[in-house]
Amino acid sequence: MIAEAFVFPRKGKPFSESWARKKWDEARAKAVLAPITLYTGTRHSVASQTANREASLYTISKFVGHSNTKQTERYSQLEIRALKQAQRQASIRSLFSAKSLQSEK
């Protein structure tokens, strides 16, 4: 394998999983976060980042190996921008619905 195939090569080889886990635990402890494993943290991060790029929850659930999208909804957190846009759209729809109801009276 060539060093370019890895994100963080050291002397032409990837860092070991135990080294990455140790660094993860050190950073997590310094940040005073719950004891989340490297595997869980990176899996959650991938799901969240993919959701923020507007991939479907179905696609994300298949990618991370969930049996249904309900599991994926728990792990993928939508970006505030997307939530605000959805709220605006709902408000506009309810405004138009209220105006059409008033004009029917």
JOWO-V407235 format. One record per pair of residues at least 6 apart in sequence whose ideal C-beta (glycine too) atoms are under 6 Angstrom apart, sorted by sequence separation. I is the first residue (numbers start at 1). J is the second residue. If there is no record, write none. Layout:
i=I j=J
i=I j=J
//
This chain:
i=3 j=9
i=66 j=72
i=8 j=15
i=6 j=14
i=61 j=69
i=3 j=12
i=50 j=60
i=58 j=69
i=61 j=72
i=57 j=69
i=60 j=72
i=47 j=60
i=24 j=38
i=57 j=72
i=60 j=76
i=21 j=38
i=47 j=64
i=43 j=64
i=51 j=76
i=51 j=78
i=52 j=79
i=47 j=75
i=48 j=76
i=47 j=76
i=48 j=77
i=44 j=75
//
